[in-house]
Amino acid sequence: MVRKAVLPVAGFGSRMLPASKSIPKEMLPIVDRPAIEYVVKEAVRAGIKEIILVTHSAKTAIEDYFDTQFELEEQLEAKGKNTLLAQVRDILPHDVSLISVRQHRALGLGHAVACAAPVVGDAPFAVLLPDVLVDCDGLDEDLGIMVERYQASGAAQIMVEEVPAERVDQYGIVALKGGVPVPGESTPMTAVVEKPAVGEAPSQLSVVGRYVLPGEIMGILAETPRGAGNEIQLTDAIASLMERAPVEAYAMRGRTFDCGNKAGYLQAIFHFAARHPELGEQVREMMAAELG
């Protein structure tokens, strides 16, 4: 059963400067809660019971957010602000634990994931990149489907979406054994290449930022040399995994928001604000007025 999820949050968020100079980029708010909460709750809805933050000494605000703050709760309770109290207390379900490990040097995504090896052990696990928010608009969520597919087949699941041909050099790009899967389905992969040159990419399907992986990839990561950008790449370890075990590309159904850059972050705010249960109608009216 997939019950663990690794969230790499140690990066400094240079694309979100100057805001990220003193505030972890994962703590920047999307409407009324930080971006990291959306990602953690996505993992919880997929059945995850253990959240593993791979973090940095400057990112303690993330851990604090998911901790209990007795003084605040006492004040809210004393003032009868029960709705707010429930929102503060229910950020993380009682049966879900949150653990943090440190990434002492910035050596790439593969290295960040490997830092969680002592906690993950041999168990299968999910990886969620906190820069990426996924909204499935009421449909069965992609991560949950990926977990189900892994548990049914034993094949690692890599979420993908199509990108323009001129932008393939910005992503990890997959090669497939067969045709492109329809949204919500998976198909075997034959290769994954980190940031291939335009014109040399095996497809236009990019790795999105959601993975379900077997525990054995931790051993592969421990032996993976530095690759693109002189960093230890998770895609290189996945390529090695394919030599000994099945790996599938899962075509996502939902919509992604890259909150690691300012345009994507603003887009996410507008999207989730328009769907907010209390603010949605007002926000939609404001947006309509602006568009004119």
Summary of the structure (lengths in Angstrom):
residues: 292
radius of gyration: 19.4
end to end distance: 50.7
largest distance: 63.5
contacts: 937
relative contact order: 0.16
helix: 40%
strand: 23%
